[in-house]
Amino acid sequence: MKGVSFLIFSVLWLAMIAFSFHYQVEDDKKYAERVVFKQAEMFFKHLVQIRQWNSQHGGVYAPITVNTAPNPYLKVPNRDVSLPNGIQLTLINPAYMTRQLAELEENGSGIRFHITSLTPIRPENKADDWEAKALQAFAKGASFFTELTDIGGQPFYRYMGPLKLDSDCLKCHADQESEVGDIRGGISVSLPGEFIDDFVSDRVERLRKSHLLIAAVGLLALLIASWAQSKLSRRLTKAQSHLQLAYLDSLTLLPNRRYYDAFLRREWKRATRHHYPLSMIMIDIDFFKAYNDNLGHPEGDQCLRQVGRTLRRYFRRSGDLIARYGGEEFCVVAACDSMQIMQLAEILRMAVETMKLPHPDSNVSQYVTISLGVATLIPAENMECGDLLLHADQALYKAKHSGRNRVAKYQV
Ligand SMILES: Nc1nc2c(ncn2[C@@H]2O[C@H](COP(=O)(O)OP(=O)(O)OP(=O)(O)O)[C@@H](O)[C@H]2O)c(=O)[nH]1
C-alpha cells in the first residue's frame, strides 16, 4: 500500500466510523424518545384507570379543606355533606381528582398532566394550542397525539390521549348533550426533555469511546498492512531486478543469451505442437573488430548499444524476440514463414544502415552495417531447435562471404 492509498483508506475508514457514530447517536435519540412517549402513554392509561375507579363510585367524598374546596362546577345533589361529628365532606369527581393529582405530580416529579377539552366547563381546563391541535386530531379519528415541543421555552415530550364518555360519566355529566362513546376531551401528559438528556449524553459518551477505539484499531491495522505491503514490494522489486540481471544484457539492455535459449526452447515446443513455421535471423556487425581497433572499445560499446536500440524498435509482439547472442552478434526468433522473415531481415538491415553511424574502417560502407542470415523450419519431433540456429548461422556465413551488408537465406 503506497502512501496515497494508505491516506485514502484511512480517510474512508474514518468516514465510515464517523457515519456509524452519527447514525447510532441519532438512533439512540430516537429510541430514547420512543421510550419517553411510551412512558407518557402508560401514565395516561394509569390516570384513566384511576378516574374510572372514581367514576365507578360516583365520585368519592373528602373533607373540605383549604386545598379541597367544594367544586363549584359540579352540579349534583349531595355534593357537600356533613358527618354526625360535624366534619364537612365534599364530592371529588374524576375531573377534580385529576386536577388535584396534577398539582401533586408537577410539584413532585415534574411531570405535568392536564385534563382539557375544546368546550371546557371550567375555564382552567381550556386547551393550550398544542392540546387544541391534538383534540382536533382526535375529532378526525386519531387515537393519540405525540410531539417534542416546548412549554414556556422548555422542551417537553408531550403525549395526549382522548377521554371518552362512558355510562359512569353520565352520572355527573347528564346535563350535557353527550352520549356514551363521545370524545369529551383529553388528558395531556408532558415529560420534561431533561428526563432523557442524561441517558443520551451517557450513550453518546460510550459510543464516542467505543468508536475512537475501533477507529484507532482500524488505523493501526491499516498501518501494519501498509508497512507489510511496502516491505513485500521492496522484496519484489529486489527480486525483479535480480531477475532482470539474470536475463538482461547489461550493455544493450536486450534479453541475453540465457533468456534467448529458454525462449527458443519454449517457442520450438509450441511450434512443434501446433505445426507452424519458426524463423530465425542471426545478425553480425560488419568489420566490428576494425571499428573497435580504430575508435576504441568504449566507442565499440556505444555502437553496440545504438544498433541494439535500433533493432529493438521492430519487436513489439510477445511471440517475437531479439536478443544479444554474444559479442557483436544479435539473434531474432519469430513465429512467421520464410517470406515474412526475409522482409523483416531486410527492414532491419536498412534500419541499421540508415542510422548512418560512421565506420572509418569498413570495406563495404562508410557507415556501420550488418549482415543477416535467415532460416525457417516447421519443427517436427525428429528435429532440434539447434538445427534452426545452425541453418541461420550458415546463412550468416553466406551473407558475410558474399559481400556483407546483406541478407542471405539458408538453402538446403
Ligand atoms: N566494444 C566491444 N567489442 C566487442 C564486444 N564483444 C565482442 N567485441 C569485439 O567484436 C569483434 C568481433 O570481431 P570478429 O569476430 O573478428 O568479426 P568482425 O571484425 O566484425 O568481422 P566480420 O564479422 O567478419 O565482419 C572483436 O574484436 C571483439 O573484441 C563488446 O562487448 N564490446
The ligand as a Gaussian input file, in Angstrom:
#p B3LYP/6-31G(d) Opt

LIG

0 1
 N       33.421000      -2.929000     -27.856000
 C       33.093000      -4.209000     -27.794000
 N       33.575000      -5.091000     -28.623000
 C       33.222000      -6.376000     -28.575000
 C       32.302000      -6.809000     -27.620000
 N       32.136000      -8.156000     -27.810000
 C       32.877000      -8.520000     -28.830000
 N       33.570000      -7.438000     -29.322000
 C       34.509000      -7.379000     -30.426000
 O       33.880000      -7.713000     -31.649000
 C       34.891000      -8.107000     -32.521000
 C       34.415000      -9.236000     -33.407000
 O       35.324000      -9.335000     -34.426000
 P       35.330000     -10.517000     -35.454000
 O       34.601000     -11.694000     -34.865000
 O       36.712000     -10.711000     -35.893000
 O       34.473000     -10.011000     -36.664000
 P       34.415000      -8.660000     -37.431000
 O       35.625000      -7.816000     -37.214000
 O       33.147000      -7.982000     -37.139000
 O       34.417000      -9.089000     -38.917000
 P       33.229000      -9.738000     -39.666000
 O       32.258000     -10.220000     -38.691000
 O       33.785000     -10.812000     -40.499000
 O       32.679000      -8.610000     -40.472000
 C       36.084000      -8.492000     -31.642000
 O       37.122000      -7.541000     -31.853000
 C       35.602000      -8.387000     -30.248000
 O       36.552000      -7.898000     -29.328000
 C       31.803000      -5.881000     -26.714000
 O       31.011000      -6.165000     -25.837000
 N       32.230000      -4.587000     -26.837000

